[in-house]
Amino acid sequence: MLPQLILRTLRTADPKCIGKFLWNFGVKGMLSVERFKARLR
């Protein structure tokens, strides 16, 4: 069920919206985790 939902979302959503989601949760998320790890050290 979940893969079907993901595929439908990728097919029907606006490409700009998908790109913004990937940027915010992918790239910026990884950067913030790395900054947090650096602060812990």
C-alpha positions, 0 to 999 in steps of 0.5 A: 500500500505504501509504495502505491501511495508514493508512486501516485504522489510522485506521478500526480504532484507538481515537480516543483513541490516534490523538489522542494520536499526533497531539498528541505527534508533531504539536503537540509535535513542531512546538513542539520544532523551533521551540525548537531553531531558536530556540536555534540563533539 
